[in-house]
């Protein structure tokens, strides 16, 4: 039986075997930014599990751009080299390989969530000074960020470009820029965190300036035949903050800069936002941007059931779905989803004897 969820999806020269994407999920599992055995098993099992695209967690473009001291990094050649065998293995399992590159901005220097997630002061062991568009802390317990000057902005631009180049040397086929969840580029977009009075603050055009400059610089070094994605927070869920209307303007500008896909998430700008979380609660953002901008979108957010994912696609609300927690619970969700939808999907030869049959 033919199902949209299991139809191929071509972007530039890359074709995904299905429309199921593994969302980037931070593992906070390295003290030096270098991927190791955990990442091979974590990512490799999702490729074995049948996902069309496996996206590596947010990889920091610089030490100061980390969320926590345990973040994965891509600011050195050694970090890129450590990712290369993981990328190669995922490709042998039929998955398209992707990586999200990021800078945490004013949300940097915190403990991993499973160690409490609390901010680490710059003068404490393992801590450092965060950066942001303005000296406004994420919360009352966070260190106020240093308002970025011209040198800081130039370093961020160069670091994103260098990270893109390293991602290419590691063998990745899709690159995603992180402009969501309150991190650096999102914090420039939102008027909640950006209260600058120069060319990078104030109007929507000015608030979009740095994210678009970085997009243009990355697109210039990321090969023409490979797709570039951007993850956005389509709304801050806060009155007077970033919203869907501004996201549509941003998506139009990103499309003009050579971006191929908008990965539509939301939130993360303030710790007290009231978010109406529920099954598929962010899908309307993907639908609106897809319809009004004419750009492919990925829907994310509490997508857990095969028929739910199929419905999102057949009703043309998005071009693909990205799963996070559900794929932590079950790396082989795509194989089971195919069974539920009546699709005869080929299992890895090593597991074929366990495949349910009529």
N, C-alpha and C positions, 0 to 999 in steps of 0.2 A: 504493500500500500504506500502511496506517495504522501508524504507529509512535508509541510513547509519547513518545520524545524530541522528536518534532515535533508534539505536541499542544499546544494553547494552555493557558495557566495563568493563572487570574484570582485576583488578590489585591486585596481591597477594590474600588476602581473601575478598577484597572489590569489589563490582560491582556497577557501575554507571548505572542509568536507561537510560541514553542517553549520547551523546558526547558533550553536551553543558555545559561549565564551566563558572561560574561567576569569572572573574579575580579579584585579590585583589586590592581594590581601597581605598586609604586613605580617611578617613572622617574628620580628624582633629577636633574631636568633644568631647574631654574629657580633662579636666584640670589636671587630676591625673592618666591617663593611664587606668582607670577602665571603662569598657563598661557599657552602661546604656540603657535607653529606645530607644534612637535613633538607636543604633546598633541592638536591637531586631527587630524593625520595618524594618529597611533598609535590614538586612540580611534575616529576616524571610519572607519578601515579595518576595524575589528572590527564596526562597525555595518553597513557595506557587506557584510561577510563573512557576515551572516545570523544572528548571535547574537540570542537573544531579549531579553537584558538585557546592557547594557554598564555595568560599575561602574568609576567613576573611582577611581584609587589613593587611599590614605589621605591625606586632606587635613588638615593640622594645624589645630587650633582656636586655636593661639597660637604665637608665636615660640619660646617655651620648650618647646612640645610637639612640635617638629620632631624627626625622627630625625637628619637631616643639614641642613647649611646650604642644600642644594639641594631641599628638600622642597616639594611643592605645598602651598599654604596656602588657608585660607578664613576668616582672622581679620580681613580687611578687605573693604570693599565693592568695591574695585578687583579683588581676586582673584575675587570672585563674578561680577563683570561680565565678566571675561576668560573665564570658563567658559561664559557664556550662549550665545555663538554655536556653541560646540562641542556643547553640549546640543541646540541647535536643529537642527544638521546631523544628529546621530545620530537624532533623531526623524524627520527626512525619510526616513531609510533604514529605518524600521520598528522600530528598537530602543527598548526601554524604557530610560530613562536613570536611573542610580543613582550615588550617591557615598557613600564611606565616610569618616566624620569620626573623628579620632583625636588622641590625646595620647601621645607616646612614653614619658613617665615616666622611669624610671631608665635607659632605653636611649637617651636623647636625646644630642645633641652628639657625633655620630660622622661620619666621612667616608662618602660613598656607597660601596657595595660595590665598584664598578669603579675606585675610587681607593684601595682597601685596606680600607675599612670600620673603620679604627681609631678609638678614642675621641679626641675633641678636648678637651683640658683647658680648663677655664673661663677660664684666663688666656692661652690661646693664641688666635691670630687665627682668628675664626669660631666660637670655642667659647663655651659658656655652662654654667651650673650646672644639672644635672638635678634632677628632683623625683621623689619616691616616697612610699610609705606609711611606710617606715622607712629609716634611713640605711644600707642594705645595697646595695653595688654589684652590678651584673649580673655582673661578672667582676673579677678582680684588676687588670685594666688600665683598668677604667672608674672614673670619679670617683664616690665615694659620693654618693648623692642627698641633697638636703635633705629631711628628714622633714616632710611637709606639715602645716602648722598650719591653724587654722580659716579664716584669710583665703585661704590657698592652695586649700583645698577649695571655698570659695565661688566663687573665681575660676574654677576648673575647671568647676563647675556652670554658671556664667553663660556661659563661653566655649563650652561644648557647645550651649547654647540659642541663642546668637548665631550659631554656625556652622550650626545647623539652619535658622534663619530665612534666612540668606544662601543656603543650598542651595536653598531654596524660590524665592527671587527669581531664581536662576539658571535655574530651570525644571526641576529634577530631580523625578522621579516616585517614586523609592524612596530612602530614607535608611538607611544602615547605621551602627550604633555599633560601634566596634572595641573588643572586650573580649578580644582574643586576643594570642598571640605575645609575651607578657612586657611589653607596653606598659602604660600607666598603670592602666586599669581592671582588666586581668588581674592586675596586680601587687597590687591591693587584694584580689582574690579568693583568691590563692594564699598558703598559710601559709609558703611558702618565702621570699617577699619581704615579706609583711605580718606584722610582729611587734609591732604596736601593742597598747597596753593600754587604749585608750579605746573608744568606741562603734563605731569603724571597724576594730577588730582583735579577734583571739581567736576567738570562735565563728563558725560559718558565717554565721549571721544578721548578725553585725557586719561580717564581711568582704564580704558582699554589699551592705551598706548604701549605700555611695557609688555603685556601678554602678546600683543600683535607683533611687536618688534622681535620678541623671542621666537614666535612662530615663524616669522619670515626668515630669521637667521638659521633656524633649525631646518626649515624646508629647503634652504639653499644648500645644505650639506647632506641632507637625507636623500638618497637616490630617487630619481624621478619615477622609477618603476616600483617603488615600495610605498605602501600606504602610511599616512600620518593621521593619527587619531588625537582628539582632545577630549579629556573628561572635564565636564563642568558641573558645578552646583547650579541647577536651573533656578533655584530660589534659596534665599537665606531663611525662609519661613519667619521673617521678622518685618514688621511694617517699616517702610523707609529704607529697607535694605535692597540687596540684589534680587531681581525677580525675573519672571518668565519673559516679559516684554524686553528687558535688557538682554536676556540670554538669546533671544531671537536676533537682536541687533548684532551681538557678538558672533553668533553662528554664521550670519551673513558675511561678516568680515573675515572670519576664519576660513570659510569656503573660498573667498576671493584670494586668500593667501595660500591656497593649495591643500587645505585640510580635507580629508576624505570622509571622516566619520566623526559625529558628535556622540560621545558616551555620556548619557544623561543621568546624573545623580542629583543630590540636593543636600542642603544643610551644611553644618560644620563651622559656620561663621561665629556663632555665639553659643555659650554653654547652656543658655536658658531658652532657646528656641522651642516652641511648641510644635512638634512634628506629628502629623496625623498618620503614623506608620500603620500599614496594613498591606495585605497581599496586592502587589502591583501598584503601590501608592505613587510611584514616580513615573509610571508608564505614560500618563498624560503629557508629561514634559517632552518625552521622546516623540510622541505623536504630533504635538504642536510644532516642534522644531522641524521634524521631517516634512510636515505638510506646508509650512509657511516659508521654509528656507529652501526646500528641495535638495536636502543633503541626507545621506543615510544616517540612521541613528541606531544606538544600542540602548535597550531598556534594561534597567537594573532595579533592584529593591524588592525583597521578599517574594521573589519568583521561586517557587518550590515544586510545583506540579507540572507534569508533562503537558497536560491538556491546557493549563494556564499559559505556558510558554507558546504552545501552538496557536492558541487564540490570539495572543498579542501579534503574532506574525501574519496569520491569515486575514486579520482585520486591518492589516497594514498600519499598525501603530508604531512599529519599529522594524528594522531589517534583521536584527539579531537580538538575542538576550544574553545577559551576563549574570551568572550565579556566583555567589560568594559563600555564605554560611552553609547553604545546602550542599555545596561541593566539598566543604570541610567535613560535613557529616557523612557524605557518600561520594568518594572520588569517581565511582562508576555510575553516577546518575545518568549520563547519556545512554549507556547500555540498557539500563532499566527503562528509561523514558522511551526508547525505541520499541521495546517490548510492549509497553503500555499502549503505544500508538499504532501497533501493528506493523512496524517497520522491521524488516529482516536485516539487521545490522551485523556485519562481520565482527566477531569478537577476536581478541588476540589469540593466536594459535595456542599459546600456553594455557589459556583459560577456556578454550572452546568446549572441552568436555563438561564444563559446568554450565554452559548456556542452556537456559530453559527451552524446551522444544514441545510442540503440540503433542 
